[in-house]
């Protein structure tokens, strides 16, 4: 199928749109479920060689997090005091929408999320992502709800 834009024009436009994304993006800290690390495990007592009291295991939890960039959409009010919604997307008072790139999507979708921190506020992911393509660039939308 014929295209109105050449590959060079598509690359130029998606590059400009990527610059807009980078300009207005905010950092999003994604906290995952911590990893349990067991050390100093003595298994001699299992075989009957030593007393059970000598088996001391040290358990620690290693935090897992990542920092990614994303565009944040909130419900707001215009100068007349009327509420508006970004691109017709309805948001409740305790919700925001984020647009992220594929690396952030992969991190969000892997494992269990404890919380996402944006502007010192904690949020939980609600539902699944929606894909939002722009020419050859892929973005992903998530609906977040205030965790407090």
Buried (B, 14 or more C-beta within 10 A) or exposed (E): EEEEEEEEEBEEBBEEBBEEBEEEBEEBBBBBEEEEEEEEEEEEEEEEEEEEEEBEEEEEEEEBEBEBBBBBBEBEEEEEEEEEEBEEEEBEEEBBBBBBBEEBBEBBEEEEBBBBBBEEEBBEBEEEBEEEEEEEBEBBBBBBBEEE
